[in-house]
Each structure stands twice: as structure tokens, then as C-alpha cells.
Amino acid sequence: MPGSDEEKADVLQAYGDGKGSVEFIIENIMACSYEDEPRFIQMVNEAIAEGKVQNYPRWKKDTADKAVKARKKAAEREAKEADELSKELGLKKPANKMDEGELGRLIQQRQQGRMDSLIEKLEAQATNGKRKGKWKEPTEEEFANVQARATGRGTKRSKG
């Protein structure tokens, strides 16, 4: 729950584990996005001021206005791309707004599409893509010659 003691503990734990990396915090706190970043920064800054956590050099760099704006811009660009992709795929809503059943169906459809694509590729290789040096079926005459040589009834006669 946003702002809870549990969330604050999780944020401070991620801050320590990531050695001051804001990206690490965002990636490791469940169900959060760049929109939660200002709240997380405030939580960590308060903890630093109170001496509860160490002030890592990376924290200053990651919380600079320029870095915050760059992450926000990248997140917005990624969200826009995801919306466009979901429209291309014919989805009624973006993947992050789907429930578990819809996501499951989407995953199954993608897996089936990959399998179909793999099968088509293998069929094309089997029919068109004959490799160099690939063995071809011998004619009847060639087979008879090889068989005769193997059994010793060929044109060579053994002396005896």
C-alpha cells in the first residue's frame, strides 16, 4: 500500500541493495512505476537525514533533476510504444491493464504463433533448402551395382 511502513521498509531495503540506484528501487518494488519515484525519493531522503541509511554517491546523481526527467521521458516513451504494440496486436487494452485470464490467453496466442512459425520454417527447409552434399536416393542401376560390389558378385571375379 502506498506510503505504508511496509512499503517504506521495502524502499529502504532496495535502496541499500542497489547502493543508491533509483532504477534498482523501481525495478524491485512490486507494482510501482516512475510515477512513484518522487515519493520514493522523499522516503529515502528522510531516512538519510535521520541517519537510518547510508548516503551513497550514486543517490545524488540518480536524484538530480536531469536524471529524473530522463527516466520519466524514457518511461513515457516505453508506455507509448507498448500502447502502439498492443494496438498492432489487436488488443482491446494494453497488457498492463489486463487481468490474469486475458494475459494467459495472450501468452498462449504468442506461443502458438511462435510454434506455427517454427513449423513453417522447418517445412520450408525440408522442401526447398536442400543442403550441399545431401544424400540423394540412388537409381535402380546404381543400387544394383553397389549391392553387387557388397556381396562380391560384381564384375570382379575372385581367383580360386
LOKOLTOR-78125 format. One record per atom (N, C-alpha, C): residue in three letters; atom name; y, x, z. Coordinates in pm, 1 decimal. Layout:
<rs>
<"Ala","CA",<Y,X,Z>>;
...
</rs>
This chain:
<rs>
<"Met","N",<-118.1,85.9,0.0>>;
<"Met","CA",<0.0,0.0,0.0>>;
<"Met","C",<124.2,90.3,0.0>>;
<"Pro","N",<217.9,64.7,-88.7>>;
<"Pro","CA",<336.8,149.2,-98.3>>;
<"Pro","C",<413.0,156.1,34.0>>;
<"Gly","N",<442.7,278.6,74.0>>;
<"Gly","CA",<520.5,300.1,195.5>>;
<"Gly","C",<439.2,300.7,323.7>>;
<"Ser","N",<310.3,278.9,316.8>>;
<"Ser","CA",<227.6,274.1,437.6>>;
<"Ser","C",<204.6,414.8,492.6>>;
<"Asp","N",<159.7,420.9,617.2>>;
<"Asp","CA",<128.4,550.2,678.3>>;
<"Asp","C",<14.3,618.4,603.5>>;
<"Glu","N",<-80.7,537.4,555.7>>;
<"Glu","CA",<-194.5,591.8,480.7>>;
<"Glu","C",<-145.6,656.9,350.7>>;
<"Glu","N",<-55.5,588.3,280.3>>;
<"Glu","CA",<-2.9,644.9,156.2>>;
<"Glu","C",<74.6,772.9,185.2>>;
<"Lys","N",<154.0,771.6,291.1>>;
<"Lys","CA",<231.8,890.0,326.4>>;
<"Lys","C",<138.4,1007.6,356.6>>;
<"Ala","N",<30.9,981.7,429.0>>;
<"Ala","CA",<-65.9,1087.4,459.6>>;
<"Ala","C",<-130.1,1139.2,331.3>>;
<"Asp","N",<-163.9,1048.4,240.3>>;
<"Asp","CA",<-223.7,1088.8,112.4>>;
<"Asp","C",<-126.6,1173.3,30.2>>;
<"Val","N",<-0.6,1133.2,26.6>>;
<"Val","CA",<100.5,1206.3,-49.9>>;
<"Val","C",<118.4,1346.6,8.1>>;
<"Leu","N",<127.3,1356.3,140.6>>;
<"Leu","CA",<145.1,1487.3,203.0>>;
<"Leu","C",<22.2,1575.6,184.4>>;
<"Gln","N",<-96.4,1514.6,185.6>>;
<"Gln","CA",<-219.4,1589.8,160.0>>;
<"Gln","C",<-218.7,1644.0,16.3>>;
<"Ala","N",<-182.4,1558.6,-79.2>>;
<"Ala","CA",<-176.1,1601.1,-219.3>>;
<"Ala","C",<-68.1,1707.4,-238.9>>;
<"Tyr","N",<42.6,1692.6,-168.6>>;
<"Tyr","CA",<149.1,1793.8,-175.1>>;
<"Tyr","C",<95.5,1930.5,-132.7>>;
<"Gly","N",<24.3,1934.3,-22.3>>;
<"Gly","CA",<-32.3,2059.8,26.8>>;
<"Gly","C",<-139.0,2114.8,-65.6>>;
<"Asp","N",<-229.5,2026.7,-111.1>>;
<"Asp","CA",<-337.2,2070.3,-200.4>>;
<"Asp","C",<-282.8,2123.6,-332.8>>;
<"Gly","N",<-175.0,2061.7,-380.3>>;
<"Gly","CA",<-115.7,2101.9,-507.6>>;
<"Gly","C",<-9.6,2208.6,-493.9>>;
<"Lys","N",<10.0,2258.6,-373.9>>;
<"Lys","CA",<108.0,2364.2,-346.2>>;
<"Lys","C",<247.4,2328.6,-398.6>>;
<"Gly","N",<286.1,2201.8,-378.9>>;
<"Gly","CA",<420.4,2159.4,-415.4>>;
<"Gly","C",<434.2,2102.0,-555.2>>;
<"Ser","N",<324.9,2080.0,-623.4>>;
<"Ser","CA",<329.0,2028.4,-760.4>>;
<"Ser","C",<341.1,1875.7,-759.7>>;
<"Val","N",<448.9,1825.9,-818.7>>;
<"Val","CA",<468.1,1681.1,-828.4>>;
<"Val","C",<361.3,1619.9,-918.4>>;
<"Glu","N",<327.6,1689.2,-1028.0>>;
<"Glu","CA",<224.0,1638.4,-1117.9>>;
<"Glu","C",<91.4,1621.1,-1044.3>>;
<"Phe","N",<59.4,1717.4,-958.1>>;
<"Phe","CA",<-65.0,1709.3,-880.9>>;
<"Phe","C",<-63.2,1586.0,-790.8>>;
<"Ile","N",<50.2,1558.8,-729.5>>;
<"Ile","CA",<61.2,1441.1,-642.4>>;
<"Ile","C",<39.4,1314.1,-723.5>>;
<"Ile","N",<107.9,1301.0,-835.9>>;
<"Ile","CA",<97.8,1180.9,-919.1>>;
<"Ile","C",<-45.3,1162.2,-968.3>>;
<"Glu","N",<-111.9,1270.5,-1007.2>>;
<"Glu","CA",<-248.5,1261.3,-1058.8>>;
<"Glu","C",<-350.6,1227.2,-950.9>>;
<"Asn","N",<-321.0,1260.5,-825.2>>;
<"Asn","CA",<-420.4,1245.2,-720.0>>;
<"Asn","C",<-396.6,1128.3,-624.7>>;
<"Ile","N",<-288.7,1057.4,-641.6>>;
<"Ile","CA",<-265.2,936.7,-561.6>>;
<"Ile","C",<-307.4,818.2,-647.6>>;
<"Met","N",<-400.8,740.8,-595.5>>;
<"Met","CA",<-455.1,628.8,-673.3>>;
<"Met","C",<-348.4,524.1,-702.4>>;
<"Ala","N",<-358.5,468.1,-820.8>>;
<"Ala","CA",<-276.7,355.1,-864.5>>;
<"Ala","C",<-126.9,381.8,-850.6>>;
<"Cys","N",<-84.5,500.4,-889.9>>;
<"Cys","CA",<59.1,526.9,-889.9>>;
<"Cys","C",<101.2,571.3,-1029.2>>;
<"Ser","N",<231.4,571.9,-1050.4>>;
<"Ser","CA",<285.2,613.7,-1179.7>>;
<"Ser","C",<413.6,692.2,-1155.2>>;
<"Tyr","N",<476.8,731.0,-1263.2>>;
<"Tyr","CA",<601.4,806.2,-1249.2>>;
<"Tyr","C",<708.1,724.3,-1177.0>>;
<"Glu","N",<694.3,594.2,-1178.4>>;
<"Glu","CA",<791.2,509.2,-1109.0>>;
<"Glu","C",<786.5,529.5,-957.6>>;
<"Asp","N",<673.3,576.3,-906.1>>;
<"Asp","CA",<658.5,601.8,-762.5>>;
<"Asp","C",<711.5,739.3,-722.8>>;
<"Glu","N",<740.8,821.8,-820.3>>;
<"Glu","CA",<780.3,959.5,-794.2>>;
<"Glu","C",<899.7,972.6,-699.8>>;
<"Pro","N",<1008.8,897.6,-717.8>>;
<"Pro","CA",<1122.1,913.7,-625.9>>;
<"Pro","C",<1083.4,885.6,-479.2>>;
<"Arg","N",<998.9,786.7,-458.9>>;
<"Arg","CA",<954.7,753.8,-322.3>>;
<"Arg","C",<871.6,867.9,-264.6>>;
<"Phe","N",<783.8,926.1,-347.9>>;
<"Phe","CA",<701.4,1037.9,-302.7>>;
<"Phe","C",<787.9,1159.3,-269.5>>;
<"Ile","N",<886.9,1186.2,-353.6>>;
<"Ile","CA",<976.9,1299.2,-329.9>>;
<"Ile","C",<1049.7,1280.9,-197.5>>;
<"Gln","N",<1093.5,1160.1,-171.8>>;
<"Gln","CA",<1162.6,1131.8,-45.7>>;
<"Gln","C",<1069.0,1154.1,73.7>>;
<"Met","N",<945.4,1106.0,63.8>>;
<"Met","CA",<847.7,1125.1,171.9>>;
<"Met","C",<827.0,1273.2,201.7>>;
<"Val","N",<807.8,1351.4,96.9>>;
<"Val","CA",<781.0,1494.5,115.4>>;
<"Val","C",<905.2,1564.9,169.0>>;
<"Asn","N",<1022.3,1531.6,116.9>>;
<"Asn","CA",<1145.4,1594.3,164.8>>;
<"Asn","C",<1166.6,1566.8,313.8>>;
<"Glu","N",<1136.6,1444.9,358.1>>;
<"Glu","CA",<1148.9,1411.0,500.5>>;
<"Glu","C",<1050.1,1493.8,582.9>>;
<"Ala","N",<927.7,1507.0,532.8>>;
<"Ala","CA",<826.2,1584.9,604.4>>;
<"Ala","C",<864.3,1732.5,611.3>>;
<"Ile","N",<925.1,1784.0,505.1>>;
<"Ile","CA",<970.8,1923.8,504.6>>;
<"Ile","C",<1081.6,1940.2,608.9>>;
<"Ala","N",<1177.3,1846.4,608.4>>;
<"Ala","CA",<1289.2,1852.8,703.1>>;
<"Ala","C",<1240.1,1845.5,848.1>>;
<"Glu","N",<1134.8,1768.2,872.4>>;
<"Glu","CA",<1079.3,1754.1,1007.4>>;
<"Glu","C",<984.9,1869.3,1042.7>>;
<"Gly","N",<956.1,1955.4,945.0>>;
<"Gly","CA",<868.1,2069.9,969.2>>;
<"Gly","C",<719.9,2034.8,970.2>>;
<"Lys","N",<684.2,1920.9,914.1>>;
<"Lys","CA",<543.8,1877.6,912.0>>;
<"Lys","C",<463.1,1946.9,802.5>>;
<"Val","N",<531.4,1986.0,695.1>>;
<"Val","CA",<464.8,2053.5,583.9>>;
<"Val","C",<546.9,2175.0,542.2>>;
<"Gln","N",<480.1,2265.8,475.4>>;
<"Gln","CA",<544.2,2387.5,426.2>>;
<"Gln","C",<627.9,2354.6,303.0>>;
<"Asn","N",<739.9,2424.8,287.2>>;
<"Asn","CA",<824.3,2407.6,169.3>>;
<"Asn","C",<780.4,2509.6,63.9>>;
<"Tyr","N",<709.4,2463.0,-37.8>>;
<"Tyr","CA",<660.5,2551.0,-143.5>>;
<"Tyr","C",<770.5,2576.7,-246.1>>;
<"Pro","N",<775.3,2697.8,-303.3>>;
<"Pro","CA",<876.3,2729.0,-404.9>>;
<"Pro","C",<869.7,2634.7,-525.3>>;
<"Arg","N",<747.8,2594.7,-562.0>>;
<"Arg","CA",<733.2,2506.8,-678.0>>;
<"Arg","C",<798.8,2370.8,-653.5>>;
<"Trp","N",<803.5,2326.1,-529.7>>;
<"Trp","CA",<859.8,2195.1,-497.2>>;
<"Trp","C",<1004.5,2186.0,-542.5>>;
<"Lys","N",<1081.7,2290.6,-517.4>>;
<"Lys","CA",<1223.1,2289.4,-556.7>>;
<"Lys","C",<1236.1,2276.6,-708.1>>;
<"Lys","N",<1152.5,2352.5,-780.2>>;
<"Lys","CA",<1156.6,2349.0,-927.2>>;
<"Lys","C",<1112.7,2211.5,-980.1>>;
<"Asp","N",<1002.8,2156.8,-923.1>>;
<"Asp","CA",<948.5,2029.1,-970.6>>;
<"Asp","C",<1035.8,1908.6,-935.9>>;
<"Thr","N",<1120.7,1921.4,-833.2>>;
<"Thr","CA",<1204.2,1807.0,-794.4>>;
<"Thr","C",<1347.3,1818.4,-846.5>>;
<"Ala","N",<1373.7,1919.7,-926.5>>;
<"Ala","CA",<1505.3,1931.7,-989.3>>;
<"Ala","C",<1524.5,1814.6,-1085.1>>;
<"Asp","N",<1649.2,1772.0,-1101.4>>;
<"Asp","CA",<1679.1,1657.0,-1187.7>>;
<"Asp","C",<1622.3,1674.1,-1328.1>>;
<"Lys","N",<1633.4,1793.5,-1381.6>>;
<"Lys","CA",<1584.6,1820.1,-1517.1>>;
<"Lys","C",<1433.5,1796.1,-1526.1>>;
<"Ala","N",<1358.5,1841.7,-1427.6>>;
<"Ala","CA",<1213.1,1825.4,-1427.9>>;
<"Ala","C",<1174.2,1678.3,-1410.2>>;
<"Val","N",<1245.3,1608.2,-1323.1>>;
<"Val","CA",<1217.2,1466.1,-1300.3>>;
<"Val","C",<1242.0,1386.2,-1428.0>>;
<"Lys","N",<1352.7,1413.9,-1493.8>>;
<"Lys","CA",<1385.0,1344.4,-1618.4>>;
<"Lys","C",<1282.6,1375.0,-1727.0>>;
<"Ala","N",<1239.2,1498.8,-1735.6>>;
<"Ala","CA",<1140.7,1536.5,-1837.6>>;
<"Ala","C",<1008.5,1463.2,-1813.9>>;
<"Arg","N",<964.0,1453.8,-1688.1>>;
<"Arg","CA",<839.5,1382.6,-1658.5>>;
<"Arg","C",<853.7,1233.3,-1688.1>>;
<"Lys","N",<969.1,1178.7,-1656.4>>;
<"Lys","CA",<991.9,1035.7,-1682.3>>;
<"Lys","C",<990.3,1008.7,-1832.6>>;
<"Lys","N",<1056.8,1094.4,-1908.9>>;
<"Lys","CA",<1060.1,1078.0,-2054.3>>;
<"Lys","C",<920.1,1090.0,-2113.4>>;
<"Ala","N",<843.0,1187.1,-2066.2>>;
<"Ala","CA",<706.2,1205.1,-2115.9>>;
<"Ala","C",<619.6,1084.3,-2081.3>>;
<"Ala","N",<635.8,1030.6,-1960.7>>;
<"Ala","CA",<557.4,913.8,-1919.7>>;
<"Ala","C",<594.0,791.5,-2003.2>>;
<"Glu","N",<722.0,774.0,-2031.7>>;
<"Glu","CA",<765.0,660.3,-2113.8>>;
<"Glu","C",<712.3,674.5,-2256.3>>;
<"Arg","N",<714.6,796.1,-2309.2>>;
<"Arg","CA",<662.5,821.3,-2443.8>>;
<"Arg","C",<512.2,792.3,-2447.4>>;
<"Glu","N",<441.5,834.6,-2345.1>>;
<"Glu","CA",<297.3,810.4,-2337.5>>;
<"Glu","C",<267.5,660.3,-2327.1>>;
<"Ala","N",<347.4,588.8,-2250.5>>;
<"Ala","CA",<327.7,444.3,-2237.4>>;
<"Ala","C",<353.1,374.9,-2371.0>>;
<"Lys","N",<454.6,419.9,-2442.8>>;
<"Lys","CA",<485.0,361.8,-2573.7>>;
<"Lys","C",<370.5,386.1,-2671.4>>;
<"Glu","N",<316.2,508.8,-2671.1>>;
<"Glu","CA",<204.0,541.5,-2758.7>>;
<"Glu","C",<81.3,457.5,-2724.0>>;
<"Ala","N",<59.8,436.4,-2595.0>>;
<"Ala","CA",<-54.6,355.3,-2551.7>>;
<"Ala","C",<-39.0,211.0,-2598.5>>;
<"Asp","N",<82.7,158.1,-2590.5>>;
<"Asp","CA",<106.9,21.7,-2638.9>>;
<"Asp","C",<82.6,11.8,-2789.1>>;
<"Glu","N",<131.2,111.6,-2864.6>>;
<"Glu","CA",<111.1,110.4,-3009.0>>;
<"Glu","C",<-37.0,120.2,-3043.7>>;
<"Leu","N",<-108.4,203.8,-2972.2>>;
<"Leu","CA",<-250.9,219.9,-2996.5>>;
<"Leu","C",<-326.7,91.3,-2964.0>>;
<"Ser","N",<-288.3,25.7,-2856.6>>;
<"Ser","CA",<-356.8,-99.5,-2821.2>>;
<"Ser","C",<-330.4,-206.7,-2927.1>>;
<"Lys","N",<-212.4,-205.0,-2985.8>>;
<"Lys","CA",<-183.9,-299.4,-3094.1>>;
<"Lys","C",<-266.5,-266.1,-3217.5>>;
<"Glu","N",<-278.3,-135.4,-3247.4>>;
<"Glu","CA",<-359.8,-92.5,-3360.8>>;
<"Glu","C",<-504.5,-135.5,-3344.4>>;
<"Leu","N",<-552.7,-127.0,-3222.1>>;
<"Leu","CA",<-690.9,-163.4,-3194.2>>;
<"Leu","C",<-710.7,-314.6,-3185.8>>;
<"Gly","N",<-601.7,-386.5,-3194.8>>;
<"Gly","CA",<-610.3,-531.9,-3191.2>>;
<"Gly","C",<-626.9,-588.1,-3051.2>>;
<"Leu","N",<-583.4,-513.3,-2951.9>>;
<"Leu","CA",<-594.3,-560.9,-2814.4>>;
<"Leu","C",<-479.1,-655.4,-2784.3>>;
<"Lys","N",<-508.7,-755.4,-2704.5>>;
<"Lys","CA",<-405.3,-851.6,-2669.9>>;
<"Lys","C",<-309.2,-797.7,-2566.5>>;
<"Lys","N",<-357.5,-702.1,-2485.9>>;
<"Lys","CA",<-271.0,-639.8,-2387.1>>;
<"Lys","C",<-311.8,-494.3,-2369.0>>;
<"Pro","N",<-221.2,-411.2,-2316.4>>;
<"Pro","CA",<-253.4,-269.5,-2300.3>>;
<"Pro","C",<-369.5,-248.6,-2203.4>>;
<"Ala","N",<-437.0,-137.5,-2218.5>>;
<"Ala","CA",<-556.0,-108.2,-2138.2>>;
<"Ala","C",<-525.2,-105.4,-1988.8>>;
<"Asn","N",<-406.0,-59.5,-1950.8>>;
<"Asn","CA",<-374.7,-52.6,-1808.0>>;
<"Asn","C",<-348.0,-189.9,-1746.5>>;
<"Lys","N",<-340.7,-293.5,-1828.0>>;
<"Lys","CA",<-320.2,-430.1,-1777.8>>;
<"Lys","C",<-448.1,-513.6,-1785.1>>;
<"Met","N",<-558.8,-453.9,-1829.0>>;
<"Met","CA",<-684.4,-527.1,-1845.2>>;
<"Met","C",<-762.6,-530.5,-1714.0>>;
<"Asp","N",<-844.7,-634.2,-1699.6>>;
<"Asp","CA",<-933.7,-638.1,-1583.9>>;
<"Asp","C",<-1061.7,-561.5,-1617.7>>;
<"Glu","N",<-1152.8,-548.4,-1522.3>>;
<"Glu","CA",<-1272.7,-466.7,-1541.2>>;
<"Glu","C",<-1361.0,-517.3,-1655.5>>;
<"Gly","N",<-1374.6,-648.8,-1669.2>>;
<"Gly","CA",<-1458.2,-704.6,-1775.0>>;
<"Gly","C",<-1404.9,-671.1,-1912.8>>;
<"Glu","N",<-1274.2,-682.7,-1929.6>>;
<"Glu","CA",<-1212.5,-650.8,-2058.5>>;
<"Glu","C",<-1225.9,-502.4,-2090.7>>;
<"Leu","N",<-1207.2,-418.6,-1989.1>>;
<"Leu","CA",<-1222.5,-274.7,-2010.6>>;
<"Leu","C",<-1366.8,-239.7,-2046.5>>;
<"Gly","N",<-1461.5,-304.4,-1981.1>>;
<"Gly","CA",<-1603.0,-281.1,-2011.7>>;
<"Gly","C",<-1635.1,-316.5,-2155.5>>;
<"Arg","N",<-1584.8,-430.7,-2201.3>>;
<"Arg","CA",<-1608.1,-471.0,-2340.4>>;
<"Arg","C",<-1543.0,-372.4,-2437.1>>;
<"Leu","N",<-1423.5,-326.4,-2403.6>>;
<"Leu","CA",<-1353.6,-229.5,-2487.7>>;
<"Leu","C",<-1432.8,-99.6,-2497.8>>;
<"Ile","N",<-1484.6,-52.3,-2386.4>>;
<"Ile","CA",<-1564.4,70.5,-2385.5>>;
<"Ile","C",<-1690.5,52.7,-2468.8>>;
<"Gln","N",<-1758.2,-61.3,-2454.4>>;
<"Gln","CA",<-1879.6,-86.7,-2532.6>>;
<"Gln","C",<-1849.0,-90.2,-2681.9>>;
<"Gln","N",<-1736.9,-152.3,-2719.2>>;
<"Gln","CA",<-1698.9,-158.7,-2860.2>>;
<"Gln","C",<-1674.9,-17.8,-2915.5>>;
<"Arg","N",<-1606.6,65.2,-2838.0>>;
<"Arg","CA",<-1578.7,201.5,-2884.3>>;
<"Arg","C",<-1707.2,281.5,-2896.9>>;
<"Gln","N",<-1797.7,265.9,-2800.2>>;
<"Gln","CA",<-1924.9,338.1,-2807.4>>;
<"Gln","C",<-2005.5,292.7,-2929.2>>;
<"Gln","N",<-2007.2,162.8,-2955.7>>;
<"Gln","CA",<-2080.0,111.4,-3070.8>>;
<"Gln","C",<-2018.5,163.8,-3200.0>>;
<"Gly","N",<-1885.3,168.2,-3204.4>>;
<"Gly","CA",<-1816.7,222.0,-3322.0>>;
<"Gly","C",<-1851.5,368.2,-3345.0>>;
<"Arg","N",<-1858.2,445.6,-3236.8>>;
<"Arg","CA",<-1895.4,586.7,-3249.9>>;
<"Arg","C",<-2038.6,600.4,-3299.7>>;
<"Met","N",<-2127.7,516.8,-3245.3>>;
<"Met","CA",<-2268.9,523.1,-3285.5>>;
<"Met","C",<-2282.5,486.2,-3432.7>>;
<"Asp","N",<-2212.5,380.7,-3474.7>>;
<"Asp","CA",<-2216.2,341.0,-3615.2>>;
<"Asp","C",<-2165.9,454.3,-3704.4>>;
<"Ser","N",<-2059.1,518.4,-3661.9>>;
<"Ser","CA",<-2002.2,628.6,-3737.9>>;
<"Ser","C",<-2100.3,745.0,-3746.7>>;
<"Leu","N",<-2166.3,774.9,-3637.3>>;
<"Leu","CA",<-2264.8,883.1,-3636.6>>;
<"Leu","C",<-2380.7,851.6,-3730.4>>;
<"Ile","N",<-2428.3,729.2,-3726.2>>;
<"Ile","CA",<-2539.8,688.4,-3812.9>>;
<"Ile","C",<-2499.2,698.7,-3959.6>>;
<"Glu","N",<-2379.2,651.9,-3991.9>>;
<"Glu","CA",<-2330.5,660.5,-4129.8>>;
<"Glu","C",<-2321.4,806.1,-4174.9>>;
<"Lys","N",<-2273.6,891.9,-4087.3>>;
<"Lys","CA",<-2259.8,1033.5,-4121.8>>;
<"Lys","C",<-2396.9,1095.8,-4146.8>>;
<"Leu","N",<-2492.9,1065.6,-4060.1>>;
<"Leu","CA",<-2627.5,1120.5,-4077.3>>;
<"Leu","C",<-2693.8,1066.8,-4203.9>>;
<"Glu","N",<-2673.5,938.9,-4233.6>>;
<"Glu","CA",<-2729.4,882.5,-4356.4>>;
<"Glu","C",<-2669.6,949.7,-4478.8>>;
<"Ala","N",<-2539.6,974.3,-4475.7>>;
<"Ala","CA",<-2473.6,1039.8,-4589.1>>;
<"Ala","C",<-2527.0,1180.8,-4607.8>>;
<"Gln","N",<-2548.4,1252.0,-4497.2>>;
<"Gln","CA",<-2603.2,1386.7,-4508.0>>;
<"Gln","C",<-2744.7,1383.4,-4563.5>>;
<"Ala","N",<-2821.8,1285.4,-4522.0>>;
<"Ala","CA",<-2961.1,1278.1,-4566.0>>;
<"Ala","C",<-2970.7,1243.8,-4714.5>>;
<"Thr","N",<-2880.2,1162.7,-4765.3>>;
<"Thr","CA",<-2888.6,1121.2,-4905.0>>;
<"Thr","C",<-2812.7,1213.8,-4998.6>>;
<"Asn","N",<-2695.2,1258.9,-4960.8>>;
<"Asn","CA",<-2611.6,1338.3,-5051.5>>;
<"Asn","C",<-2614.5,1486.4,-5020.4>>;
<"Gly","N",<-2610.5,1519.5,-4897.3>>;
<"Gly","CA",<-2585.2,1656.2,-4857.0>>;
<"Gly","C",<-2707.6,1742.0,-4852.5>>;
<"Lys","N",<-2772.1,1757.9,-4962.8>>;
<"Lys","CA",<-2890.3,1843.5,-4965.4>>;
<"Lys","C",<-2845.8,1986.9,-4943.5>>;
<"Arg","N",<-2915.2,2055.0,-4853.7>>;
<"Arg","CA",<-2879.1,2191.2,-4819.3>>;
<"Arg","C",<-2935.8,2289.2,-4920.8>>;
<"Lys","N",<-2875.1,2407.9,-4924.6>>;
<"Lys","CA",<-2927.2,2515.5,-5008.9>>;
<"Lys","C",<-3063.8,2554.8,-4956.2>>;
<"Gly","N",<-3152.8,2581.6,-5047.7>>;
<"Gly","CA",<-3283.5,2628.5,-5007.5>>;
<"Gly","C",<-3370.7,2519.2,-4947.2>>;
<"Lys","N",<-3329.9,2398.0,-4957.9>>;
<"Lys","CA",<-3409.6,2290.8,-4900.9>>;
<"Lys","C",<-3536.6,2273.1,-4983.9>>;
<"Trp","N",<-3647.4,2252.0,-4917.7>>;
<"Trp","CA",<-3777.0,2238.8,-4981.0>>;
<"Trp","C",<-3781.5,2111.6,-5064.1>>;
<"Lys","N",<-3832.4,2124.5,-5186.2>>;
<"Lys","CA",<-3848.8,2005.9,-5270.6>>;
<"Lys","C",<-3996.9,1983.0,-5293.3>>;
<"Glu","N",<-4030.4,1863.3,-5323.8>>;
<"Glu","CA",<-4170.7,1825.9,-5344.6>>;
<"Glu","C",<-4222.5,1891.8,-5472.0>>;
<"Pro","N",<-4339.7,1957.5,-5465.5>>;
<"Pro","CA",<-4392.6,2022.4,-5586.1>>;
<"Pro","C",<-4449.1,1918.4,-5683.7>>;
<"Thr","N",<-4450.4,1959.8,-5810.3>>;
<"Thr","CA",<-4512.7,1872.6,-5910.4>>;
<"Thr","C",<-4663.6,1880.1,-5891.2>>;
<"Glu","N",<-4736.8,1792.2,-5961.9>>;
<"Glu","CA",<-4883.7,1791.9,-5950.9>>;
<"Glu","C",<-4942.2,1925.5,-5996.0>>;
<"Glu","N",<-4886.5,1979.7,-6101.7>>;
<"Glu","CA",<-4936.1,2106.1,-6155.5>>;
<"Glu","C",<-4913.3,2220.0,-6057.2>>;
<"Glu","N",<-4791.0,2225.6,-5997.9>>;
<"Glu","CA",<-4760.9,2329.2,-5900.5>>;
<"Glu","C",<-4852.3,2317.5,-5778.5>>;
<"Phe","N",<-4875.1,2195.6,-5736.0>>;
<"Phe","CA",<-4962.2,2171.7,-5620.8>>;
<"Phe","C",<-5104.3,2219.1,-5650.1>>;
<"Ala","N",<-5154.3,2187.8,-5770.3>>;
<"Ala","CA",<-5289.9,2227.6,-5808.0>>;
<"Ala","C",<-5301.6,2379.4,-5811.7>>;
<"Asn","N",<-5199.6,2448.5,-5862.9>>;
<"Asn","CA",<-5201.4,2595.1,-5868.3>>;
<"Asn","C",<-5205.4,2655.7,-5727.9>>;
<"Val","N",<-5122.2,2602.3,-5638.4>>;
<"Val","CA",<-5118.4,2654.3,-5501.9>>;
<"Val","C",<-5250.1,2627.9,-5431.7>>;
<"Gln","N",<-5304.5,2510.7,-5452.5>>;
<"Gln","CA",<-5431.1,2475.1,-5389.6>>;
<"Gln","C",<-5543.8,2564.5,-5440.6>>;
<"Ala","N",<-5541.8,2593.6,-5568.9>>;
<"Ala","CA",<-5644.8,2678.0,-5627.8>>;
<"Ala","C",<-5636.4,2819.4,-5571.0>>;
<"Arg","N",<-5515.6,2871.7,-5557.3>>;
<"Arg","CA",<-5498.7,3005.2,-5500.7>>;
<"Arg","C",<-5544.8,3008.7,-5355.5>>;
<"Ala","N",<-5517.1,2902.9,-5283.2>>;
<"Ala","CA",<-5553.0,2899.2,-5141.5>>;
<"Ala","C",<-5704.2,2894.5,-5122.3>>;
<"Thr","N",<-5774.3,2827.7,-5208.0>>;
<"Thr","CA",<-5920.0,2816.8,-5192.6>>;
<"Thr","C",<-5994.9,2925.2,-5268.8>>;
<"Gly","N",<-5924.1,3004.2,-5345.6>>;
<"Gly","CA",<-5987.3,3114.4,-5417.3>>;
<"Gly","C",<-6045.7,3072.5,-5548.9>>;
<"Arg","N",<-6013.3,2956.1,-5600.3>>;
<"Arg","CA",<-6067.7,2911.1,-5728.6>>;
<"Arg","C",<-5963.6,2919.3,-5838.3>>;
<"Gly","N",<-5882.8,3017.4,-5828.8>>;
<"Gly","CA",<-5776.3,3029.7,-5927.6>>;
<"Gly","C",<-5821.6,3107.3,-6048.0>>;
<"Thr","N",<-5726.6,3164.6,-6118.7>>;
<"Thr","CA",<-5758.0,3239.0,-6238.7>>;
<"Thr","C",<-5822.9,3371.6,-6206.2>>;
<"Lys","N",<-5799.5,3422.6,-6086.6>>;
<"Lys","CA",<-5862.9,3548.6,-6045.8>>;
<"Lys","C",<-6005.9,3516.4,-6000.7>>;
<"Arg","N",<-6093.1,3600.2,-6046.5>>;
<"Arg","CA",<-6231.3,3583.0,-6005.7>>;
<"Arg","C",<-6269.6,3700.3,-5917.9>>;
<"Ser","N",<-6338.1,3669.0,-5816.0>>;
<"Ser","CA",<-6381.0,3776.0,-5728.3>>;
<"Ser","C",<-6499.6,3849.2,-5790.7>>;
<"Lys","N",<-6503.7,3977.6,-5774.3>>;
<"Lys","CA",<-6613.4,4057.3,-5829.4>>;
<"Lys","C",<-6731.7,4048.3,-5733.2>>;
<"Gly","N",<-6841.4,4017.9,-5783.1>>;
<"Gly","CA",<-6951.9,4015.0,-5692.9>>;
<"Gly","C",<-7074.7,3976.3,-5748.1>>;
</rs>
